[in-house]
Amino acid sequence: MGEFDLIDRIRARATTRDDVVLGIGDDAAILEPPPGKQLVVTADTLNAGVHFPEATRAEDIGWKTLAVNLSDLAAMGAQPAWCTLSLSLPGSDPKWLDGFLDGFLELASRHGIAIVGGDTTRGPLSLGVTAMGFVEPGRALRRDGARVGDDIWVTGALGDAAAALQSLFAGAALDRTLRARLDRPTPRVEAGRRLVGLANACIDVSDGLLADLGHICARSNVGAEIGLDALPASPALQRFSPAMRQAWQAAGGDDYELCFTARQELRDEIAAAMGGVAVTRIGSIVTGQGVRALDADGNEWRPPRTGYTHFE
């Protein structure tokens, strides 16, 4: 399968939208944003052996490649619209490509996002997406709006993906629920949309809770205190010791949940607005700098690291 055969294979399976004037097949796409909306743009690259294990199924790689970008749009409160897909592939493999598209397009269909272009090249397995969405002017969720006294919340559960990855590294038996959380994270797009007008600040938890909450603190010039015992854990994660579980929850990364802050008086509204997505209050925004994690006795807990970094 040559380069243009590969592109034709993607185009044949991709769906489109009425606001795509010109999509896959030209030098660039032509898109028509709706009036009265602002454009939100994000980009992520996933590399084999860094963002997913080498033996991951093509379907799951496709899903995750889009999911991590949708998670960024969710953290901004944006409605997904369009994306581009750039593929670096070590060889021409139609079966692998079809599997990849199965996962990618399944998730794209759920969120109404259309592939409008991209690039293909030969090289180590690497996948890049630029995703675009819409938000009402001045209504985007940002990192710089946290205020002293705000509650700190997270969606879903934390630590599952990190536990799965550690089990893979150790060659241990792997719980299917945990592996699914690593391979197919759930981007909280609808939750992000529902938080517009309620949350003061928001970020998606990709590198680890402490690291990502630290970005909110830095941008908002505040501090944060969270309780380790308050961090939500799935039933599968609760089978591990508290020490292991809390390290994965606080600093493991790859959760793709939302961490956000909001005024205390909005607690009931936030719980009612989430549309079935579980949310948990885990701490408060305080004066000062940085994030402090406290154990059940109120003592500060210091992890070996606060989250994942690519160049350390």
Secondary structure as GFF3:
##gff-version 3
##sequence-region A 1 312
A	DSSP	alpha_helix	3	13	.	.	.	ID=ss1
A	DSSP	beta_strand	20	22	.	.	.	ID=ss2
A	DSSP	beta_strand	30	31	.	.	.	ID=ss3
A	DSSP	beta_strand	38	47	.	.	.	ID=ss4
A	DSSP	alpha_helix	58	75	.	.	.	ID=ss5
A	DSSP	beta_strand	79	89	.	.	.	ID=ss6
A	DSSP	alpha_helix	94	111	.	.	.	ID=ss7
A	DSSP	beta_strand	114	122	.	.	.	ID=ss8
A	DSSP	beta_strand	126	135	.	.	.	ID=ss9
A	DSSP	beta_strand	151	155	.	.	.	ID=ss10
A	DSSP	alpha_helix	160	170	.	.	.	ID=ss11
A	DSSP	alpha_helix	176	183	.	.	.	ID=ss12
A	DSSP	alpha_helix	189	195	.	.	.	ID=ss13
A	DSSP	beta_strand	201	205	.	.	.	ID=ss14
A	DSSP	alpha_helix	209	220	.	.	.	ID=ss15
A	DSSP	beta_strand	223	227	.	.	.	ID=ss16
A	DSSP	three_ten_helix	228	230	.	.	.	ID=ss17
A	DSSP	three_ten_helix	237	239	.	.	.	ID=ss18
A	DSSP	alpha_helix	242	251	.	.	.	ID=ss19
A	DSSP	beta_strand	257	262	.	.	.	ID=ss20
A	DSSP	three_ten_helix	264	266	.	.	.	ID=ss21
A	DSSP	alpha_helix	267	273	.	.	.	ID=ss22
A	DSSP	beta_strand	279	286	.	.	.	ID=ss23
A	DSSP	beta_strand	290	294	.	.	.	ID=ss24
A	DSSP	beta_strand	300	301	.	.	.	ID=ss25
###
